[in-house]
Amino acid sequence: MTENKTTINEILKKQQNTRVIKIYQNKQEHNWTFVKFSNGKEKILDFPYKIGDSISKKQNDSIEYIFRDGETFKKNLLEEYRKFIQMKN
């Protein structure tokens, strides 16, 4: 339970304002699809981001907002984490 609480706190503590600048196959990671952000971070593509998407997440909020062509999409990071934990068990 402590690990879960720590992860939840990390999700809530995170603040991010960035843009998707590249989506690519990472040959060093078994050709998984990765996304690269303008803040220099890279991660496995876990959401259908598109190049040019703006991503915003405020501290103490579990929602990541994705802005694309005048539309706004919401990604609930705590809900995503809950699904991940359920799959693990």
Biotite code that builds the C-alpha atoms (Angstrom):
import biotite.structure as struc

atoms = struc.array([
    struc.Atom([0.000, 0.000, 0.000], chain_id="A", res_id=1, res_name="MET", atom_name="CA", element="C"),
    struc.Atom([2.890, 2.376, 0.723], chain_id="A", res_id=2, res_name="THR", atom_name="CA", element="C"),
    struc.Atom([4.120, 2.049, -2.873], chain_id="A", res_id=3, res_name="GLU", atom_name="CA", element="C"),
    struc.Atom([0.644, 2.946, -4.159], chain_id="A", res_id=4, res_name="ASN", atom_name="CA", element="C"),
    struc.Atom([0.407, 5.969, -1.862], chain_id="A", res_id=5, res_name="LYS", atom_name="CA", element="C"),
    struc.Atom([3.850, 7.156, -2.979], chain_id="A", res_id=6, res_name="THR", atom_name="CA", element="C"),
    struc.Atom([2.899, 6.826, -6.657], chain_id="A", res_id=7, res_name="THR", atom_name="CA", element="C"),
    struc.Atom([-0.380, 8.666, -6.115], chain_id="A", res_id=8, res_name="ILE", atom_name="CA", element="C"),
    struc.Atom([1.493, 11.484, -4.350], chain_id="A", res_id=9, res_name="ASN", atom_name="CA", element="C"),
    struc.Atom([3.989, 11.651, -7.240], chain_id="A", res_id=10, res_name="GLU", atom_name="CA", element="C"),
    struc.Atom([1.130, 11.874, -9.764], chain_id="A", res_id=11, res_name="ILE", atom_name="CA", element="C"),
    struc.Atom([-0.497, 14.711, -7.822], chain_id="A", res_id=12, res_name="LEU", atom_name="CA", element="C"),
    struc.Atom([2.798, 16.537, -7.206], chain_id="A", res_id=13, res_name="LYS", atom_name="CA", element="C"),
    struc.Atom([3.730, 16.574, -10.894], chain_id="A", res_id=14, res_name="LYS", atom_name="CA", element="C"),
    struc.Atom([3.264, 19.800, -12.843], chain_id="A", res_id=15, res_name="GLN", atom_name="CA", element="C"),
    struc.Atom([3.755, 19.862, -16.596], chain_id="A", res_id=16, res_name="GLN", atom_name="CA", element="C"),
    struc.Atom([3.315, 22.253, -19.491], chain_id="A", res_id=17, res_name="ASN", atom_name="CA", element="C"),
    struc.Atom([4.797, 20.882, -22.683], chain_id="A", res_id=18, res_name="THR", atom_name="CA", element="C"),
    struc.Atom([4.170, 20.072, -26.333], chain_id="A", res_id=19, res_name="ARG", atom_name="CA", element="C"),
    struc.Atom([4.516, 16.862, -28.353], chain_id="A", res_id=20, res_name="VAL", atom_name="CA", element="C"),
    struc.Atom([7.371, 17.360, -30.811], chain_id="A", res_id=21, res_name="ILE", atom_name="CA", element="C"),
    struc.Atom([8.037, 13.827, -32.078], chain_id="A", res_id=22, res_name="LYS", atom_name="CA", element="C"),
    struc.Atom([6.466, 10.364, -32.204], chain_id="A", res_id=23, res_name="ILE", atom_name="CA", element="C"),
    struc.Atom([8.823, 7.574, -33.218], chain_id="A", res_id=24, res_name="TYR", atom_name="CA", element="C"),
    struc.Atom([9.725, 3.873, -33.064], chain_id="A", res_id=25, res_name="GLN", atom_name="CA", element="C"),
    struc.Atom([12.497, 3.381, -30.507], chain_id="A", res_id=26, res_name="ASN", atom_name="CA", element="C"),
    struc.Atom([14.788, 0.675, -31.902], chain_id="A", res_id=27, res_name="LYS", atom_name="CA", element="C"),
    struc.Atom([16.634, 0.349, -28.590], chain_id="A", res_id=28, res_name="GLN", atom_name="CA", element="C"),
    struc.Atom([13.326, -0.420, -26.853], chain_id="A", res_id=29, res_name="GLU", atom_name="CA", element="C"),
    struc.Atom([12.049, -3.243, -29.103], chain_id="A", res_id=30, res_name="HIS", atom_name="CA", element="C"),
    struc.Atom([10.503, -0.775, -31.571], chain_id="A", res_id=31, res_name="ASN", atom_name="CA", element="C"),
    struc.Atom([7.935, 0.466, -29.077], chain_id="A", res_id=32, res_name="TRP", atom_name="CA", element="C"),
    struc.Atom([6.312, 3.739, -30.091], chain_id="A", res_id=33, res_name="THR", atom_name="CA", element="C"),
    struc.Atom([7.653, 6.629, -28.034], chain_id="A", res_id=34, res_name="PHE", atom_name="CA", element="C"),
    struc.Atom([6.651, 10.260, -27.715], chain_id="A", res_id=35, res_name="VAL", atom_name="CA", element="C"),
    struc.Atom([9.103, 13.126, -27.205], chain_id="A", res_id=36, res_name="LYS", atom_name="CA", element="C"),
    struc.Atom([8.064, 16.349, -25.510], chain_id="A", res_id=37, res_name="PHE", atom_name="CA", element="C"),
    struc.Atom([9.413, 19.881, -25.823], chain_id="A", res_id=38, res_name="SER", atom_name="CA", element="C"),
    struc.Atom([10.681, 19.701, -22.228], chain_id="A", res_id=39, res_name="ASN", atom_name="CA", element="C"),
    struc.Atom([13.091, 16.933, -23.314], chain_id="A", res_id=40, res_name="GLY", atom_name="CA", element="C"),
    struc.Atom([11.222, 14.038, -21.698], chain_id="A", res_id=41, res_name="LYS", atom_name="CA", element="C"),
    struc.Atom([10.466, 10.875, -23.648], chain_id="A", res_id=42, res_name="GLU", atom_name="CA", element="C"),
    struc.Atom([8.135, 7.997, -22.789], chain_id="A", res_id=43, res_name="LYS", atom_name="CA", element="C"),
    struc.Atom([6.242, 5.083, -24.286], chain_id="A", res_id=44, res_name="ILE", atom_name="CA", element="C"),
    struc.Atom([3.186, 6.299, -26.186], chain_id="A", res_id=45, res_name="LEU", atom_name="CA", element="C"),
    struc.Atom([0.295, 5.467, -23.821], chain_id="A", res_id=46, res_name="ASP", atom_name="CA", element="C"),
    struc.Atom([-2.250, 7.918, -25.228], chain_id="A", res_id=47, res_name="PHE", atom_name="CA", element="C"),
    struc.Atom([-3.014, 8.781, -28.860], chain_id="A", res_id=48, res_name="PRO", atom_name="CA", element="C"),
    struc.Atom([-0.978, 11.972, -28.764], chain_id="A", res_id=49, res_name="TYR", atom_name="CA", element="C"),
    struc.Atom([-0.289, 13.766, -32.029], chain_id="A", res_id=50, res_name="LYS", atom_name="CA", element="C"),
    struc.Atom([2.615, 16.015, -32.933], chain_id="A", res_id=51, res_name="ILE", atom_name="CA", element="C"),
    struc.Atom([1.734, 19.559, -31.896], chain_id="A", res_id=52, res_name="GLY", atom_name="CA", element="C"),
    struc.Atom([-0.494, 18.565, -28.953], chain_id="A", res_id=53, res_name="ASP", atom_name="CA", element="C"),
    struc.Atom([-0.093, 20.860, -25.959], chain_id="A", res_id=54, res_name="SER", atom_name="CA", element="C"),
    struc.Atom([-0.189, 19.096, -22.605], chain_id="A", res_id=55, res_name="ILE", atom_name="CA", element="C"),
    struc.Atom([-0.926, 20.777, -19.296], chain_id="A", res_id=56, res_name="SER", atom_name="CA", element="C"),
    struc.Atom([-1.146, 19.311, -15.813], chain_id="A", res_id=57, res_name="LYS", atom_name="CA", element="C"),
    struc.Atom([-1.329, 21.404, -12.686], chain_id="A", res_id=58, res_name="LYS", atom_name="CA", element="C"),
    struc.Atom([0.065, 20.375, -9.325], chain_id="A", res_id=59, res_name="GLN", atom_name="CA", element="C"),
    struc.Atom([-2.476, 18.600, -7.047], chain_id="A", res_id=60, res_name="ASN", atom_name="CA", element="C"),
    struc.Atom([-4.722, 17.822, -10.036], chain_id="A", res_id=61, res_name="ASP", atom_name="CA", element="C"),
    struc.Atom([-5.019, 14.288, -11.402], chain_id="A", res_id=62, res_name="SER", atom_name="CA", element="C"),
    struc.Atom([-6.209, 15.451, -14.826], chain_id="A", res_id=63, res_name="ILE", atom_name="CA", element="C"),
    struc.Atom([-3.812, 15.977, -17.714], chain_id="A", res_id=64, res_name="GLU", atom_name="CA", element="C"),
    struc.Atom([-5.319, 18.270, -20.351], chain_id="A", res_id=65, res_name="TYR", atom_name="CA", element="C"),
    struc.Atom([-4.420, 17.745, -24.001], chain_id="A", res_id=66, res_name="ILE", atom_name="CA", element="C"),
    struc.Atom([-5.152, 20.636, -26.361], chain_id="A", res_id=67, res_name="PHE", atom_name="CA", element="C"),
    struc.Atom([-5.400, 19.844, -30.084], chain_id="A", res_id=68, res_name="ARG", atom_name="CA", element="C"),
    struc.Atom([-6.856, 21.933, -32.918], chain_id="A", res_id=69, res_name="ASP", atom_name="CA", element="C"),
    struc.Atom([-9.300, 23.797, -30.686], chain_id="A", res_id=70, res_name="GLY", atom_name="CA", element="C"),
    struc.Atom([-10.382, 20.646, -28.821], chain_id="A", res_id=71, res_name="GLU", atom_name="CA", element="C"),
    struc.Atom([-9.560, 19.648, -25.260], chain_id="A", res_id=72, res_name="THR", atom_name="CA", element="C"),
    struc.Atom([-9.105, 16.055, -24.127], chain_id="A", res_id=73, res_name="PHE", atom_name="CA", element="C"),
    struc.Atom([-8.825, 14.949, -20.509], chain_id="A", res_id=74, res_name="LYS", atom_name="CA", element="C"),
    struc.Atom([-6.650, 12.105, -19.268], chain_id="A", res_id=75, res_name="LYS", atom_name="CA", element="C"),
    struc.Atom([-7.238, 11.130, -15.635], chain_id="A", res_id=76, res_name="ASN", atom_name="CA", element="C"),
    struc.Atom([-3.828, 9.943, -14.450], chain_id="A", res_id=77, res_name="LEU", atom_name="CA", element="C"),
    struc.Atom([-5.156, 8.381, -11.228], chain_id="A", res_id=78, res_name="LEU", atom_name="CA", element="C"),
    struc.Atom([-7.683, 6.370, -13.232], chain_id="A", res_id=79, res_name="GLU", atom_name="CA", element="C"),
    struc.Atom([-4.909, 5.230, -15.588], chain_id="A", res_id=80, res_name="GLU", atom_name="CA", element="C"),
    struc.Atom([-2.815, 4.183, -12.578], chain_id="A", res_id=81, res_name="TYR", atom_name="CA", element="C"),
    struc.Atom([-5.777, 2.280, -11.074], chain_id="A", res_id=82, res_name="ARG", atom_name="CA", element="C"),
    struc.Atom([-6.238, 0.346, -14.338], chain_id="A", res_id=83, res_name="LYS", atom_name="CA", element="C"),
    struc.Atom([-2.516, -0.455, -14.387], chain_id="A", res_id=84, res_name="PHE", atom_name="CA", element="C"),
    struc.Atom([-2.632, -1.827, -10.826], chain_id="A", res_id=85, res_name="ILE", atom_name="CA", element="C"),
    struc.Atom([-5.684, -3.968, -11.669], chain_id="A", res_id=86, res_name="GLN", atom_name="CA", element="C"),
    struc.Atom([-3.880, -5.423, -14.700], chain_id="A", res_id=87, res_name="MET", atom_name="CA", element="C"),
    struc.Atom([-0.847, -6.208, -12.538], chain_id="A", res_id=88, res_name="LYS", atom_name="CA", element="C"),
    struc.Atom([-2.882, -8.198, -10.005], chain_id="A", res_id=89, res_name="ASN", atom_name="CA", element="C"),
])
